[in-house]
Amino acid sequence: MRRRRFVRQLAGAAALPLLPSAPEGFAGLRRDLARAPDDRAYWKAVRAGFMLRPGLSHLNCGTIGATPRVVVEAHAAALWDVESDPQANVFGAPSHRMEEVRAHAADFLGATLDEVALTRNTTEGMNEVARGLDLRRGDQVLTTTHEHPGGSVCWEHLARRIGVEIVRIDMPRTVSGADEILELVSSHITPRTRVCSFSHVTTVTGLVMPMAAIAKLTRPRDILLVCDGAQAPGMLNVDVAALGVDTYASSSHKWMLAPKGSGLLYIRKAVQDRVRPLFLESGYRAYTASSGTRNVPAILAHGAAMEFHNTIGRDRVEARCRALSRHLRGRLEHVPDVTILTPVDERLSGGIVTISLDRGNARAVRSTMYRDYGIVLKAGRAEYNAIRVSTHVFNDEDEIDRAVDILARVMAAG
């Protein structure tokens, strides 16, 4: 279904190469992956395609991803191409190639071409959605205490400017199952609820929210389901239609491994008359009167990042992220004074594992591990004394084992 839809979308896009250097670079990547004799060698070949300095363990795609060399080279080639003839290459043929990127993005999210826009990040997408709504004083926005500030500031802005009321579900430290989440959502919906705004994958514990089940609560009540998808595309094989969300904003420079400052925004066709962002006033194309001039090289390289995922296979990427998280959990279960906050149920978890430290200071531990051992982690919520670990395709089991061993030593040393 998604492939047929993608073919139709590409038929309407310009029949131009996605990037000048992409065919050669991706042909080399495919050759390297095809030569791998087994699974371990395959993922080593994937890792070899990244530019991370030797000795660095980047376990924090939840904050910022590492861009593959083939995408960096494509980005550089596009920049050279644009600057060789700026006017022609910003407003001419490359602008048509931006539409091909948008078609790739629609396929990546399981959407149609007229539902997807290219943005800079999740925060921008969430802001545009909030500004595009016709909310009034006293209307309620239901959200949670585990949202990222970038997904909350838009509602706080509306609360200050027009008197929208924000209702926050006090999320539990650990979740027992999807039913617990659904009960919390259901019990907080009131006749004044106009919007439910939730993260697809929460930045705090890595909980994968049961969005499709939540949509069954919101859609019959004509409540807009707004989704902060910063932590999902590139980790999970996202299908926004299956999720049932009305809008979905994401940051492609995290798990999708795209150039920094690239993102996507989905607005379901059936609600576009209710969600009218100024940025999209002139339409959803990459360059319009309301969008203004775009960063063409970065957008074209954004397309190359999606091609990188498609080369491996999005289902295979998700399976690898999950396999590494399972390995991490298995090792953490033997570390004293550590509590895993991320749900055990794989339907409610993905490539993020958040732990609470029962001894030591999480921020100090995180700093020591980076400064002394080159291990990049995220210090989480202070009230949980938490550390968040993100596992992606350029990581491996040996790297995770080393990180866990060092974490145990640093905690023991106090």
C-alpha positions as CSV (number, residue, x, y, z in Angstrom):
1,M,0.0,0.0,0.0
2,R,2.7,2.5,1.0
3,R,4.9,1.6,-2.0
4,R,2.0,2.1,-4.5
5,R,1.3,5.5,-2.9
6,F,4.9,6.5,-3.1
7,V,5.1,5.6,-6.8
8,R,2.1,7.9,-7.4
9,Q,3.7,10.7,-5.5
10,L,7.0,10.4,-7.4
11,A,5.1,10.5,-10.7
12,G,4.1,14.0,-9.7
13,A,7.6,15.1,-8.7
14,A,10.3,16.2,-11.0
15,A,12.1,13.3,-12.7
16,L,15.6,14.5,-11.6
17,P,18.4,12.8,-9.7
18,L,17.9,13.3,-6.0
19,L,21.5,14.6,-5.5
20,P,24.4,14.9,-7.9
21,S,26.7,12.5,-5.9
22,A,24.0,10.2,-4.5
23,P,24.1,7.4,-7.1
24,E,27.8,6.8,-6.8
25,G,27.9,7.1,-3.0
26,F,25.0,4.8,-2.4
27,A,26.2,2.3,-5.0
28,G,29.4,2.0,-2.9
29,L,27.4,1.6,0.3
30,R,25.2,-1.1,-1.2
31,R,28.3,-3.0,-2.4
32,D,29.9,-2.9,1.1
33,L,26.7,-4.1,2.7
34,A,26.2,-6.9,0.1
35,R,29.7,-8.2,0.8
36,A,29.0,-8.7,4.5
37,P,29.2,-12.5,5.2
38,D,27.0,-12.4,8.3
39,D,24.9,-10.1,10.5
40,R,27.8,-8.9,12.6
41,A,29.9,-8.0,9.6
42,Y,26.9,-6.2,8.1
43,W,26.5,-3.9,11.0
44,K,30.3,-3.3,11.1
45,A,30.0,-2.2,7.5
46,V,27.2,0.2,8.4
47,R,29.3,1.6,11.3
48,A,32.2,2.1,8.9
49,G,30.1,4.6,6.9
50,F,30.0,7.1,9.8
51,M,32.5,9.8,10.6
52,L,32.5,9.4,14.4
53,R,36.0,9.9,15.8
54,P,37.8,6.8,17.0
55,G,37.1,6.0,20.7
56,L,33.8,8.0,20.8
57,S,30.6,6.1,21.7
58,H,27.7,8.2,20.6
59,L,24.7,6.8,22.5
60,N,22.5,9.9,22.3
61,C,20.6,10.1,19.1
62,G,17.7,11.2,21.3
63,T,19.4,14.6,21.4
64,I,21.3,14.7,18.1
65,G,22.1,12.0,15.5
66,A,25.4,11.3,13.7
67,T,25.1,11.8,9.9
68,P,26.5,9.1,7.6
69,R,29.4,10.0,5.4
70,V,27.4,9.4,2.2
71,V,24.9,12.0,3.4
72,V,27.6,14.5,4.4
73,E,29.2,14.1,1.0
74,A,25.9,14.5,-0.8
75,H,25.2,17.6,1.3
76,A,28.6,19.1,0.4
77,A,28.1,18.3,-3.3
78,A,24.7,20.0,-3.3
79,L,26.2,23.0,-1.6
80,W,28.9,23.3,-4.3
81,D,26.3,22.8,-7.0
82,V,24.0,25.5,-5.6
83,E,26.8,28.0,-5.2
84,S,28.1,27.5,-8.7
85,D,25.0,29.3,-10.0
86,P,22.9,30.5,-6.9
87,Q,19.8,31.9,-8.6
88,A,19.4,29.1,-11.1
89,N,20.1,26.4,-8.5
90,V,18.0,27.7,-5.6
91,F,14.9,28.7,-7.7
92,G,15.4,26.3,-10.7
93,A,15.9,22.6,-11.0
94,P,17.1,21.9,-7.4
95,S,13.8,23.4,-6.2
96,H,12.1,20.6,-8.1
97,R,14.4,18.1,-6.5
98,M,13.1,19.4,-3.1
99,E,9.7,18.2,-4.2
100,E,11.2,14.8,-4.8
101,V,12.5,14.9,-1.2
102,R,9.0,15.8,0.0
103,A,7.7,12.8,-1.8
104,H,10.3,10.6,-0.1
105,A,9.2,12.1,3.2
106,A,5.6,11.3,2.6
107,D,6.5,7.7,2.0
108,F,8.7,7.7,5.0
109,L,5.8,8.7,7.2
110,G,3.1,6.7,5.5
111,A,1.3,9.9,4.4
112,T,0.3,11.4,1.0
113,L,2.2,14.2,-0.7
114,D,-0.4,16.9,0.1
115,E,-0.1,16.1,3.8
116,V,3.6,16.7,4.4
117,A,5.9,19.7,4.6
118,L,9.6,20.1,5.1
119,T,10.6,22.0,8.3
120,R,13.7,22.6,10.4
121,N,12.7,20.7,13.5
122,T,9.9,19.4,15.8
123,T,9.6,22.6,17.7
124,E,9.0,24.6,14.5
125,G,6.4,22.1,13.4
126,M,4.6,22.1,16.8
127,N,4.6,25.9,16.8
128,E,3.1,26.1,13.4
129,V,0.4,23.7,14.3
130,A,-0.5,25.6,17.5
131,R,-0.5,29.0,15.7
132,G,-2.6,27.5,12.9
133,L,-5.5,26.5,15.3
134,D,-8.5,28.7,16.1
135,L,-8.5,28.1,19.8
136,R,-10.2,30.4,22.2
137,R,-10.0,31.4,25.9
138,G,-11.0,28.5,28.1
139,D,-10.4,25.8,25.5
140,Q,-8.3,23.0,27.0
141,V,-5.1,21.4,25.7
142,L,-4.5,18.0,27.3
143,T,-0.8,17.0,27.5
144,T,1.6,15.3,30.0
145,T,4.3,16.2,32.4
146,H,6.8,14.1,30.3
147,E,6.7,16.4,27.2
148,H,9.8,18.0,25.8
149,P,9.9,21.8,26.3
150,G,10.1,22.2,22.5
151,G,6.7,20.5,22.2
152,S,5.2,22.4,25.1
153,V,6.2,26.0,24.6
154,C,3.6,26.5,21.8
155,W,0.7,25.7,24.2
156,E,2.3,27.9,26.9
157,H,2.4,30.7,24.4
158,L,-1.3,30.3,23.6
159,A,-2.1,30.1,27.4
160,R,-0.4,33.5,27.9
161,R,-1.8,35.2,24.8
162,I,-5.4,34.0,24.6
163,G,-6.1,32.2,27.8
164,V,-6.0,28.6,26.6
165,E,-6.0,26.2,29.6
166,I,-3.3,23.5,29.7
167,V,-4.2,20.3,31.5
168,R,-1.2,18.1,32.2
169,I,-1.5,14.4,33.0
170,D,1.0,13.6,35.8
171,M,2.8,10.7,34.2
172,P,4.0,7.8,36.4
173,R,7.7,7.1,36.8
174,T,7.1,3.7,35.3
175,V,4.2,2.4,33.2
176,S,2.7,-1.0,33.7
177,G,0.9,-1.2,30.3
178,A,-1.1,0.6,27.6
179,D,-4.3,0.4,29.6
180,E,-2.8,2.6,32.3
181,I,-2.0,5.3,29.8
182,L,-5.5,5.0,28.2
183,E,-7.2,5.3,31.5
184,L,-5.1,8.5,32.4
185,V,-6.0,10.1,29.0
186,S,-9.7,9.1,29.2
187,S,-10.1,10.4,32.8
188,H,-8.6,13.8,31.9
189,I,-10.7,14.5,28.8
190,T,-13.5,17.1,29.5
191,P,-16.1,18.8,27.3
192,R,-13.7,21.7,26.9
193,T,-10.8,19.5,25.6
194,R,-10.0,20.7,22.0
195,V,-6.5,19.2,21.6
196,C,-4.5,16.2,23.0
197,S,-0.8,16.8,22.5
198,F,1.4,13.8,23.3
199,S,4.9,12.6,22.3
200,H,5.0,9.5,20.2
201,V,8.1,8.4,22.1
202,T,8.6,10.4,25.3
203,T,11.9,12.1,25.8
204,V,11.9,11.3,29.6
205,T,11.6,7.5,29.8
206,G,11.5,6.4,26.1
207,L,7.8,5.2,26.5
208,V,6.2,4.6,23.1
209,M,2.7,6.1,23.6
210,P,-0.2,3.9,22.3
211,M,-1.2,6.6,19.8
212,A,-3.5,4.4,17.7
213,A,-5.5,3.5,20.8
214,I,-5.5,7.1,22.0
215,A,-6.8,8.2,18.6
216,K,-9.9,5.9,19.2
217,L,-10.6,8.1,22.2
218,T,-10.0,11.5,20.5
219,R,-11.4,11.2,17.0
220,P,-15.0,10.3,17.9
221,R,-15.0,13.4,20.2
222,D,-13.6,15.6,17.4
223,I,-10.5,16.3,19.5
224,L,-7.3,17.0,17.5
225,L,-4.6,14.6,18.3
226,V,-1.3,16.5,17.9
227,C,1.9,14.4,18.1
228,D,5.4,15.4,18.9
229,G,7.3,12.8,16.8
230,A,10.8,14.0,17.5
231,Q,12.1,10.6,18.8
232,A,10.5,8.2,16.3
233,P,11.2,8.5,12.6
234,G,14.5,6.7,11.9
235,M,14.1,4.6,15.0
236,L,10.6,3.2,14.4
237,N,9.1,2.6,11.0
238,V,6.4,5.2,11.4
239,D,3.0,5.1,9.7
240,V,1.0,8.2,10.7
241,A,-2.2,6.9,9.1
242,A,-2.0,3.8,11.2
243,L,-1.3,5.9,14.3
244,G,-4.4,7.9,13.7
245,V,-2.8,11.2,14.6
246,D,-4.0,14.5,13.1
247,T,-0.7,16.2,13.1
248,Y,2.9,14.8,13.5
249,A,6.0,17.0,13.8
250,S,9.5,15.5,13.8
251,S,13.2,16.3,13.8
252,S,15.1,14.4,11.2
253,H,18.5,15.3,12.6
254,K,17.9,12.9,15.5
255,W,17.2,9.2,14.6
256,M,16.8,9.8,10.8
257,L,20.5,11.0,10.8
258,A,19.8,13.9,8.5
259,P,21.7,17.3,8.4
260,K,21.2,19.4,11.5
261,G,18.2,21.6,11.3
262,S,15.9,19.4,9.2
263,G,12.4,18.1,10.1
264,L,9.0,17.1,8.8
265,L,5.4,18.1,9.5
266,Y,2.4,16.0,8.7
267,I,-1.2,17.4,8.8
268,R,-4.0,14.9,8.0
269,K,-5.9,16.0,4.9
270,A,-9.3,15.8,6.8
271,V,-8.2,18.4,9.4
272,Q,-6.3,20.9,7.1
273,D,-9.3,23.2,7.2
274,R,-8.8,23.4,11.0
275,V,-5.0,23.5,11.1
276,R,-3.8,26.5,9.0
277,P,-0.2,27.3,9.7
278,L,1.1,30.6,8.3
279,F,4.2,28.7,7.1
280,L,1.8,26.7,4.8
281,E,-0.6,29.4,3.8
282,S,0.6,29.2,0.2
283,G,0.7,25.4,0.1
284,Y,2.8,22.5,1.2
285,R,5.5,22.7,-1.5
286,A,9.1,23.2,-0.2
287,Y,9.3,26.7,-1.6
288,T,6.3,29.0,-1.6
289,A,5.5,32.7,-0.9
290,S,4.8,31.8,2.7
291,S,7.8,29.7,3.3
292,G,10.4,32.0,1.7
293,T,13.8,30.9,0.5
294,R,14.9,27.5,1.7
295,N,18.2,25.8,2.5
296,V,18.3,23.8,-0.7
297,P,21.5,21.8,0.0
298,A,20.3,20.7,3.5
299,I,16.9,19.7,2.1
300,L,18.4,17.6,-0.7
301,A,20.7,15.9,1.8
302,H,17.7,15.3,4.0
303,G,16.5,13.2,1.1
304,A,19.8,11.4,1.0
305,A,19.4,10.5,4.7
306,M,16.0,8.9,3.9
307,E,17.7,7.0,1.1
308,F,20.3,5.7,3.6
309,H,17.6,4.3,5.7
310,N,15.8,2.8,2.7
311,T,19.1,1.2,1.6
312,I,19.3,-0.8,4.9
313,G,15.5,-1.1,5.1
314,R,13.4,0.8,7.6
315,D,12.1,-2.4,9.3
316,R,15.6,-3.7,9.6
317,V,16.7,-0.4,11.2
318,E,13.9,-0.6,13.7
319,A,14.8,-4.2,14.5
320,R,18.4,-3.3,15.1
321,C,17.6,-0.4,17.4
322,R,15.3,-2.7,19.4
323,A,17.9,-5.5,19.5
324,L,20.6,-3.2,20.9
325,S,18.1,-1.9,23.5
326,R,17.3,-5.5,24.6
327,H,21.0,-6.2,24.9
328,L,21.5,-3.0,26.9
329,R,18.6,-4.0,29.3
330,G,20.1,-7.4,29.8
331,R,23.4,-5.9,30.9
332,L,21.8,-3.2,33.1
333,E,19.8,-5.8,35.0
334,H,23.1,-6.9,36.6
335,V,24.3,-3.4,37.6
336,P,23.6,-2.6,41.3
337,D,21.7,0.6,42.2
338,V,20.1,1.0,38.7
339,T,16.4,1.0,38.0
340,I,15.1,0.8,34.4
341,L,12.3,3.3,33.8
342,T,11.5,2.4,30.2
343,P,8.6,-0.2,29.9
344,V,9.6,-3.8,29.4
345,D,6.7,-4.3,26.9
346,E,8.2,-3.8,23.5
347,R,5.0,-2.3,22.2
348,L,5.7,0.5,24.6
349,S,9.5,0.9,24.0
350,G,12.0,1.3,21.2
351,G,15.6,2.4,20.9
352,I,15.7,4.5,24.1
353,V,16.4,3.1,27.6
354,T,16.2,5.4,30.6
355,I,17.6,4.4,33.9
356,S,17.3,6.0,37.4
357,L,20.5,5.9,39.5
358,D,20.0,5.0,43.1
359,R,23.5,6.3,44.0
360,G,25.6,9.0,42.5
361,N,24.5,12.1,40.6
362,A,23.3,11.5,37.1
363,R,24.7,14.7,35.7
364,A,28.1,14.1,37.3
365,V,28.1,10.5,36.0
366,R,27.2,11.6,32.5
367,S,30.0,14.2,32.5
368,T,32.6,11.8,33.8
369,M,31.7,9.2,31.2
370,Y,32.1,11.7,28.3
371,R,35.2,13.5,29.7
372,D,37.2,10.4,30.7
373,Y,35.8,7.7,28.4
374,G,34.3,9.3,25.4
375,I,30.8,7.9,26.0
376,V,28.0,10.3,25.0
377,L,24.8,9.9,27.1
378,K,22.0,12.2,28.1
379,A,21.4,13.2,31.7
380,G,17.6,13.1,32.2
381,R,15.1,14.5,34.6
382,A,16.7,15.6,37.8
383,E,13.8,14.3,40.0
384,Y,14.5,10.8,38.6
385,N,18.3,11.2,38.8
386,A,18.1,9.7,35.3
387,I,20.4,8.8,32.4
388,R,19.0,8.1,28.9
389,V,20.7,5.8,26.5
390,S,19.9,5.8,22.7
391,T,21.0,2.9,20.5
392,H,21.2,3.2,16.8
393,V,22.6,1.3,13.8
394,F,26.2,2.7,14.2
395,N,26.4,1.2,17.7
396,D,27.1,-2.4,18.6
397,E,27.0,-4.9,21.4
398,D,30.7,-4.5,22.4
399,E,30.2,-0.7,22.6
400,I,27.2,-1.2,24.9
401,D,29.1,-3.7,27.1
402,R,31.9,-1.2,27.5
403,A,29.5,1.6,28.4
404,V,27.7,-0.5,31.0
405,D,30.9,-1.7,32.6
406,I,32.2,1.8,32.8
407,L,28.9,3.1,34.2
408,A,29.1,0.5,37.0
409,R,32.6,1.6,37.8
410,V,31.9,5.3,37.8
411,M,28.8,4.8,40.0
412,A,30.8,2.6,42.5
413,A,33.5,5.2,42.7
414,G,30.9,7.7,43.8
